[in-house]
Amino acid sequence: MKSAVCTPGQDAVSAPLARRRWWYVMPIVFITYSLAYLDRANYSFAAAAGMARDLNITKGMSSLIGSLFFLGYFFFQIPGAMYAQHRSVKKLIFVSLVLWGTAATLTGMISSVGWLLVTRFMLGAVEAAVLPAMLIYLGNWFTKRERSRANTFLMLGNPVTVLWMSVASGYLVRSLGWRWMFIIEGAPAILWAVVWWMAASERPADAKWLDKNEKETLAAQLAGDQAGLKTMKNYREAFRSPEVLLLCLQYFCWSLGIYGFVLWLPSILKDASTIGIVKAGWLSSVPYLLAICAMISVSHFCDRSGDRKAFIWPWLLLAGLAFCGLFFLGTASFWVSFALLALAGAAMYAPYGPFFALIPEILPKNVAGGAIALINSMGALGAFVGSYLVGYLNGVTGGPGTSYLLMAGALLVAAAVTRFGRFTPDGKSSPAPHASGAD
């Protein structure tokens, strides 16, 4: 029975074909996911820059609005992933781009809390299928030996976007106000929908830039990755498997920590010191710069090693310990606290590539997309809980100390579940990783 440890000795596709796939496929995937992340994360800057005052939003309501995105995200994950797997990723992403760009732009035009609630929920609903659809799309193009790196370049759209968005949004808010920030940052998704439709090929068989031999070689390699996996008849069987249930719990806790961090970092920094919104934006970008370096390094060494778990749980443990340090440090030193925040941010992002490479290695292709959606939907639920509770606790306690403890506990649970969980098709423990082979 095949384990979650991939075999570095597998035959690889030719170097020219490998390079062309990276240059043709990854840029459009990266930009598409980046735009999705831009339109979900910029709420934190509006919240820190006067939106609550302009719309008469209480602190408790502000945390609910910030987290409502993830409730819409939770409900529409699985239907979207099923459509992507059995119908068309290309069509789904095209429609999603247009709809989420529209919803994001409209956020800058609303005049009441009620409409803000509606637009945030709708934004989550139309973005729900983006990540599972993109992971399915990458599974159509990249082999097991490449999957952690391919997933990482997709997920880099998260920290890279927040990196430049943290700076740009700070300037936009100061110069034009939060309304124009939403309008300016929402419009690119609508324009990019046209580029996506023209540039994306559903699968290698549809690509005009591959010859017949290259298409057959890649198809054979991708089919070989599925050899030895236990067959599953339907989604119900996959969703009830112990591996998927454990990953749901793990990703719920992980997302609780990371999205509590992402949505409220600018407010935490601004409230912890006398800095303005622009300086808070610059400081908010530092954890994401570190995260980019960590994600690239971790995915590279993970694909060489093949042992996915060993590149996931230690980073979650490190992030949890950093939040523990923040809780015990209190307000003693702003810059030490900032260093721990940067460390926690980088550590939470580092294992994304290995995590999403693990799922299709323990489940057959016919159910892997739905399982990714289920796991990601539980992550969305965790993000809803985390973003709401962190905002709420910061408001009622007057500081982030209690929310640090919440995020620390969630991440430590995620690390423990990953370390001690069994993630193989037959429930047996993964064998020791193979010796690293040459790429």
C-alpha angles and dihedrals in degrees: 000000000000116000133211088261110094123217115245091199094069116123110264129214115260118284096243091050091047092051094048092051091053093049096043101039109029102056094057092042092049095048093046094053091042091058091049091053093046092058095049100044103044090078088083091066094048089049091052095044110055108289091118091053094046094050097033093243118170120221092253092050091047092058090048092051092048092052098040090085089070093053090060088043090054097053099049103041101095099042090050094049092049090053091048094049098044102028123018136325090190096058094042094052092045093055092042092053092054094045099045092045089053093047092047092049092048089055087072092054103049121111104191140050091241093061091044089056090051096048094048092050092047091048089056092046095053094042093047097095097043100091099042090043091051092048089051089049092052089048087061091056112030132058128229093265090057101036101095091051093045091050090047093054088051093048091045084077085076103058095028090055094046088047095061094027090058090059099036095045091051091056094042093051092048094045104035107010132248094289094061090044090062093044096048094044094044099052098068092067091061092050092045091056088074092051091048092052093050098042107036121090114199094223139343092274088063097048115109091196093065123076123223095263093050092050091051093046093051093044091053092049093049091048090051090058089065095053113118098017115133109252120242121199099210147347093273091064092047094047092052095050115115091233094057093044091052092048089051090055092045095050093045090058094041092051092046087061100040099046094044083057098044099047098043105032095099091050092046091052094044093049094044094059142016093260122128128238094268093053090044087054092053092047091046089059095061098076090051093051089054090045092057092054092046095048094051093047095045095048092048095052092040092057090049093049099037092209104120099181094055089061096047115046101046091058093050089049090051092050091049091051091049090056089048088055090051091052094051094041093056114174096330095116128009095200096048088049090050091051090052091048090052091049092048092049094050093046094050092053099041099082100046095104096051092044096056091041089058097061100063089044093062099037132053119252096252092066104022094090093053091046091052088051093050092049092045091048089056086050088053090052089051089048090052091051093043098046092045097045095043091051092044095047092046089053100046097039097040093232144048099253097103092043089053088057091049093052092045092054093047094050093047089053090049091051092049093048091051095046097048101028121103112233109182130106094253096038094250121136116269114256121239113286120266119251112274116267131202117275 
